[in-house]
């Protein structure tokens, strides 16, 4: 069978590839510490699990409306109003199979063949592939460690052309943990709105901020709100990655178009997971703060250890649960007798010789960085950093 051009040109997710390779090694009895996939190590809170069990027992296992059950869309509206100062009606909300699915739906609804979509780099690995699958062209706008991995309004304005249809903004950021200030995000959003460039705002790490505060793009002005699709979900905040519930809120006509696309692709998100998400959004929120506090402790420890090591420079990330150190000081040198040609080779060396898994920055649009997730126990972080320090004693 002949593969389509889309299938031939889409690149697999390096984070999921690394996770699969790590799990394969673990299954073989190899002791690997994974700093790869961004998944909270905490368990889903008990009241959320109880709601799902109750849904099963009472037979809530049939199809639901494709766009999500009304109770969940109402809970999302209440959450957006309380947390973000955003007024939406249920018809302006779409529940999807994770925030990734919501972003994909938005890109498919907003991007025509040949359209350009601005993508600040470092970016999450799936963004450019989604754009390409929609027939669009990712236009990379590069941020650097010197700007805290944040693009400037001037860069965005310079990158806009008549073909630009949208931009994907992600704050807090995966992979860098960067958090845009209100002024920074406002200036970028105003430029995009002025030029008619739709904003897809990925706010999935909203609850994981350690310094500063979260700013919801759509809350900045009525004009910006009318030009913005806000994407969020329950995966990171409530330790519900496997439940696969995300959502998007925005102008009714765009949300309706996204719903039509979803209806033909997947139909509804899992009925049981939707009930669980309602319990998460409407239930006690204390667990979220406990997780945030613990993540901050882990972040502080990992950053301190990384900055002690030769050839590594690491900023303190204000949000999410990743560090994104610059490892350019290791490139071109040897570790464990092996030449570090690039960050992909470095990741392989760390896996093979230090038994730690980290994601090379090539998947995020940079050539001098590597991503470590601290969404794992402090005990494993300590041991992983010890292993990294040990293998770097072979640096030559």
C-alpha positions in Angstrom: 0.0 0.0 0.0 1.2 3.5 -0.8 1.3 5.9 2.2 0.0 9.4 1.8 2.2 12.4 1.7 1.0 13.4 5.1 1.8 10.1 6.6 5.3 10.0 5.0 6.2 13.5 6.3 4.8 13.5 9.8 7.5 12.8 12.5 6.8 10.6 15.4 6.8 12.0 18.9 10.3 11.8 20.4 8.9 11.9 24.0 6.6 8.9 23.3 9.4 7.1 21.5 11.8 7.6 24.4 9.1 6.5 26.8 8.5 3.3 24.9 12.3 2.6 24.7 12.6 3.3 28.4 9.7 0.9 29.3 11.2 -1.8 27.1 14.5 -1.6 28.9 12.7 -1.6 32.3 10.8 -4.7 31.1 14.1 -6.4 30.4 15.2 -5.7 34.0 17.4 -2.7 33.3 17.3 -0.1 36.0 16.5 3.1 34.2 15.4 6.4 35.8 13.1 8.3 33.4 13.0 12.1 33.2 11.3 11.8 29.8 7.5 11.9 29.6 5.7 14.9 31.3 3.4 12.9 33.5 2.8 13.6 37.2 3.9 10.7 39.4 1.0 11.5 41.8 -2.1 9.3 41.7 -5.4 10.7 40.6 -7.2 12.0 43.7 -9.6 9.5 45.3 -12.8 11.5 44.9 -12.2 11.7 41.2 -11.7 7.9 41.0 -14.8 7.4 43.1 -16.9 9.4 40.7 -15.7 7.3 37.8 -16.4 4.1 39.6 -19.9 5.3 40.4 -20.4 6.2 36.7 -19.6 2.6 35.8 -21.9 1.2 38.4 -24.8 3.2 37.3 -24.3 2.3 33.7 -23.0 5.7 32.4 -21.1 3.9 29.6 -22.9 4.9 26.5 -22.3 7.5 23.8 -22.5 11.1 25.0 -22.9 14.3 22.9 -19.8 14.5 20.7 -18.8 17.9 22.2 -19.1 16.6 25.8 -21.8 16.2 28.4 -23.6 19.4 29.5 -22.5 19.0 33.1 -18.9 19.0 32.2 -19.2 21.9 29.8 -21.0 23.9 32.5 -18.2 23.0 35.0 -15.6 24.2 32.5 -17.5 27.5 32.1 -17.6 27.9 35.9 -13.9 27.1 36.2 -12.9 29.6 33.4 -15.0 32.3 35.1 -13.6 31.7 38.6 -10.0 31.1 37.7 -9.5 33.1 34.6 -12.1 35.9 34.5 -13.6 34.4 31.3 -17.3 34.3 30.5 -18.3 31.5 28.2 -21.5 29.6 27.5 -21.5 25.8 27.1 -22.0 26.2 23.3 -18.6 27.9 23.3 -16.9 24.9 24.9 -15.7 21.7 23.3 -14.6 18.7 25.4 -11.9 16.6 23.6 -9.8 13.5 24.1 -7.1 15.5 25.9 -5.8 19.0 25.4 -3.6 17.6 22.5 -6.8 16.7 20.7 -8.3 20.1 21.4 -5.3 21.8 19.8 -5.4 19.5 16.8 -9.1 20.3 16.3 -8.3 24.0 16.5 -5.4 23.8 14.0 -7.6 21.8 11.6 -10.5 24.4 11.9 -8.2 27.4 11.4 -5.6 26.3 8.9 -6.0 26.0 5.2 -3.5 24.4 2.8 -0.5 26.7 2.5 -1.4 28.8 5.5 1.4 29.7 7.9 1.2 29.1 11.6 3.6 30.9 13.9 5.4 28.7 16.4 7.6 30.1 19.1 10.6 27.8 19.7 11.3 25.9 21.8 7.9 24.4 21.1 6.1 21.2 22.2 7.0 18.4 19.9 3.4 17.9 18.5 2.7 21.4 17.4 4.6 21.4 14.0 3.3 18.0 13.1 -0.3 19.1 13.7 0.2 22.1 11.5 1.7 19.9 8.7 -1.1 17.4 9.0 -3.6 20.3 8.4 -1.7 21.3 5.3 -0.1 24.3 6.9 3.5 25.5 7.2 5.1 25.9 10.7 7.0 29.2 10.8 9.5 29.0 13.6 10.1 32.1 15.7 13.2 31.4 17.9 13.6 32.4 21.5 16.8 31.9 23.3 18.0 31.2 26.9 19.0 34.9 27.0 15.3 36.0 26.7 14.2 33.3 29.1 13.0 31.3 26.2 10.3 33.8 25.4 9.7 35.5 22.0 9.3 39.2 21.7 6.4 41.2 20.1 8.8 42.5 17.5 9.8 39.0 16.4 6.1 38.1 16.1 5.2 41.1 14.0 8.2 40.6 11.7 7.2 37.0 11.1 3.6 37.7 10.1 2.8 37.6 6.4 -0.5 37.6 4.4 -0.4 33.8 4.7 -0.3 33.8 8.5 -3.5 32.3 9.9 -2.7 31.5 13.5 -0.1 31.3 16.3 0.2 28.7 19.0 1.2 30.2 22.4 2.1 28.0 25.4 2.5 29.6 28.8 3.7 28.0 31.1 5.8 26.3 28.4 6.7 22.7 27.6 9.6 22.2 27.3 11.2 25.3 29.0 8.8 26.1 31.9 8.8 29.7 30.7 5.9 31.9 31.9 5.0 35.1 30.0 4.1 38.2 32.1 0.8 40.0 31.5 2.6 42.8 29.6 4.5 40.4 27.4 1.5 38.3 26.5 -0.7 41.4 26.0 1.8 42.9 23.5 2.0 39.7 21.5 -1.8 39.1 21.6 -2.5 42.7 20.5 -0.2 42.4 17.5 -1.8 39.1 16.5 -5.3 40.5 16.8 -4.4 43.6 14.9 -3.2 41.4 12.0 -6.1 39.0 12.2 -3.9 36.1 13.3 -5.9 33.7 15.4 -4.4 32.7 18.8 -4.4 29.2 20.1 -3.5 29.5 23.7 -2.3 26.2 25.3 -2.7 26.7 29.1 -2.5 23.1 30.2 0.2 23.9 32.8 -1.8 26.8 34.3 -1.8 25.4 37.9 1.9 24.7 37.9 3.5 28.1 38.4 6.1 28.8 41.1 6.9 32.4 40.5 4.7 35.0 38.9 1.1 34.3 37.9 -0.9 32.8 35.1 -2.4 35.1 32.6 -5.2 33.8 30.3 -4.7 35.4 26.9 -8.4 35.7 26.2 -9.0 37.6 29.5 -6.9 40.6 28.3 -9.6 42.4 26.2 -12.9 41.6 24.4 -11.1 42.0 21.1 -8.4 39.5 22.0 -11.0 37.1 23.5 -12.8 37.1 20.1 -9.5 36.1 18.4 -8.5 33.4 20.9 -9.1 29.7 21.4 -8.2 28.8 25.0 -7.1 25.2 25.5 -6.8 23.5 28.8 -7.5 20.1 30.5 -7.3 18.0 33.6 -4.3 15.9 32.8 -1.5 17.8 34.5 -3.4 19.6 37.2 -5.3 16.6 38.5 -2.8 13.9 37.7 -5.3 12.5 35.1 -3.1 12.0 32.0 -4.5 8.6 31.1 -8.1 9.8 31.4 -7.7 11.9 28.3 -10.0 14.9 28.9 -9.1 18.3 27.5 -11.2 21.2 26.4 -11.3 24.3 24.2 -13.3 27.6 24.7 -13.7 30.3 22.1 -16.0 31.9 19.5 -19.1 29.8 18.9 -18.5 29.4 15.2 -15.0 28.1 15.6 -15.9 25.8 18.5 -18.8 24.5 16.3 -16.4 23.8 13.5 -14.0 22.0 15.8 -16.9 19.9 17.1 -17.8 18.8 13.6 -14.2 17.8 12.9 -14.1 15.9 16.2 -17.5 14.2 15.5 -16.1 12.6 12.4 -12.7 11.7 14.0 -13.5 10.3 17.5 -17.1 11.1 18.4 -17.3 11.8 22.2 -14.6 11.6 24.8 -15.0 8.6 27.2 -18.2 9.0 29.2 -16.7 7.7 32.4 -13.7 10.1 32.1 -16.0 13.0 31.6 -17.8 12.3 34.9 -14.4 12.0 36.6 -13.4 15.4 35.1 -16.6 17.0 36.5 -15.6 15.7 40.0 -12.1 17.2 39.5 -13.3 20.6 38.5 -16.1 20.9 41.0 -14.5 19.0 43.9 -11.8 19.9 46.5 -8.7 21.6 45.1 -6.3 21.1 48.0 -4.4 18.3 46.2 -3.4 20.6 43.4 -1.5 22.9 45.8 0.2 20.0 47.5 1.4 18.8 44.1 2.6 22.3 43.1 4.6 22.7 46.3 6.2 19.3 45.9 7.1 20.0 42.3 8.7 23.3 43.3 11.0 21.4 45.8 12.0 19.0 43.1 12.6 21.8 40.6 14.9 23.7 43.0 16.9 20.6 43.7 17.3 19.5 40.1 18.3 23.0 38.9 20.9 23.4 41.6 22.4 20.0 40.8 22.4 20.6 37.0 24.2 23.9 37.5 26.9 22.2 39.4 27.8 20.0 36.5 30.4 20.7 33.8 29.2 21.9 30.4 25.6 22.5 31.6 23.8 25.8 32.2 20.2 25.7 33.5 17.7 28.5 34.1 15.2 28.3 36.9 11.9 27.5 35.1 8.9 29.5 36.6 6.3 26.9 35.6 5.4 23.4 34.4 7.6 20.5 35.5 10.6 20.6 33.2 14.1 21.9 33.2 15.6 22.7 29.8 19.4 23.1 30.4 21.8 24.3 27.7 24.3 21.5 27.2 26.4 23.2 24.4 29.4 22.8 26.7 29.2 19.0 26.2 28.8 19.0 22.5 31.9 18.0 20.5 33.5 16.4 23.6 33.6 12.7 24.7 31.5 11.1 27.4 32.2 7.5 28.4 34.6 7.5 25.4 31.9 8.4 22.9 31.9 11.6 20.8 28.9 13.8 21.6 28.1 14.9 18.1 24.7 16.4 19.0 22.0 16.4 21.6 20.4 13.2 20.2 23.7 11.3 20.7 23.9 12.8 24.2 20.5 11.5 25.1 21.5 8.0 23.8 24.7 8.1 25.9 22.8 9.1 29.0 20.4 6.2 28.5 23.1 3.7 27.7 25.8 4.7 30.1 24.0 6.5 32.9 20.7 4.7 32.7 18.8 8.0 32.8 16.2 9.0 30.1 15.9 12.6 29.0 14.5 14.1 25.8 16.9 15.8 23.3 16.0 19.3 22.3 16.0 18.5 18.6 12.3 17.5 19.1 11.5 20.9 20.6 13.3 22.9 17.9 16.6 23.5 19.5 20.1 21.9 19.0 21.8 22.8 22.3 19.3 21.7 25.0 17.9 18.6 26.6 14.7 18.3 28.6 14.5 16.7 32.1 11.1 16.3 33.7 11.0 16.5 37.5 7.5 14.8 37.6 9.0 11.9 39.5 10.0 11.3 43.1 12.7 13.2 44.9 14.4 9.9 45.6 14.6 9.1 41.9 15.7 12.7 41.0 18.5 12.5 43.5 19.7 9.2 42.2 19.3 10.3 38.6 21.4 13.5 39.2 24.0 11.3 40.9 24.2 9.1 37.8 24.5 12.1 35.6 27.3 13.6 37.7 29.1 10.2 37.6 29.0 9.8 33.9 30.2 13.4 33.4 33.4 12.5 35.3 34.4 10.8 32.1 34.0 14.0 30.1 37.1 14.7 28.0 
